[in-house]
Structure formats: C-alpha cells, structure tokens
C-alpha cells in the first residue's frame, strides 16, 4: 500500500536542489528580481525554522525563514512559501507556515515579516505593516508588506529599512 499522507519535516541541505526546481516551477525565472528574493540572496535560511512537505520522497511544498535586520532589530523574513498546485487546496502552505511560526516562537524570535497576500496570511496571524514603519530595499507594494508578532510589542521595537544580516 502507498502512503499518500503529507509529512512535514525541517528543511535540510539535501532538499536545496529539489526546492530550487519547485521554486522555478512556481515562480519562474523572474523571481530573482523581486525585492524579497534579493534580500535573501546569499543568506542561508534558518533550517531549524524552515520546513518542507513531502508525499513519500516527492517534495510538494516548502517554506523558509531567513534572519534579517529591521534597522538594528533582528527579525525573520518568511518565504518563499512554495506549494505544488495540486496540493494547494490541502492546507499544505498553511501548515508549513504554522510549523515555522511555532518553531520561531519557541526559539525566542519576536517578529516575522513577509511580502504576500493579506487575505491568505491574515488567518495565520499576519497584518499589514503600518505605512512607513518598515521599508524594503527595493520596490514593494506597501499593502503587501505584512508582519506577525511572536512576542507582544515586537513590532514596536522594529523600524527602518530591512537588510541582510
């Protein structure tokens, strides 16, 4: 019998090549021009906070958490969240984000940021960053810059431009 259950596990270096192919299918070659990709460029994700979803050996989804700074305040940048289209209605993406947020909270992190769709991420605890509070080093629709406090008051501690650590 074949087990078709989705299993979640921390991201490992062995997943990187498969993840690159998944991102290429989902986002195409233009993904490298996006501000969030440029911010993550050359920075390893925190593998203890990043997760993959598999059915058997097939990678069907992944989420990364990358350490960044907002001004001088440490934070995390969530994404990209990538899920194979056939599995998007099975809450794989939501589960990946929940695993990452729980791991980050348990590790003592206070603030997670992302660029994404408020309608999707609001149910996971994200809200729009107040205009002008935090900026990215490139063009981003300010309505799509979202935050999630893992510790009360974490957003108040952060202001300024996002940058690589």
C-alpha positions, 0 to 999 in steps of 0.5 A: 500500500502507498502512503499518500499522507503529507509529512512535514519535516525541517528543511535540510541541505539535501532538499536545496536542489529539489526546492530550487526546481519547485521554486522555478516551477512556481515562480519562474525565472523572474523571481530573482528580481523581486525585492524579497528574493534579493534580500535573501540572496546569499543568506542561508535560511534558518533550517531549524525554522524552515520546513518542507512537505513531502508525499513519500520522497516527492517534495510538494511544498516548502517554506523558509525563514531567513534572519534579517535586520529591521534597522538594528532589530533582528527579525525573520523574513518568511518565504518563499512559501512554495506549494505544488498546485495540486496540493494547494487546496490541502492546507499544505502552505498553511501548515508549513507556515504554522510549523515555522511560526511555532518553531520561531516562537519557541526559539525566542524570535519576536517578529516575522515579516513577509511580502504576500497576500493579506487575505491568505496570511491574515488567518495565520496571524499576519497584518499589514505593516503600518505605512512607513514603519518598515521599508524594503530595499527595493520596490514593494507594494506597501499593502503587501508588506505584512508582519506577525508578532511572536512576542507582544510589542515586537513590532514596536521595537522594529523600524527602518529599512530591512537588510541582510544580516 
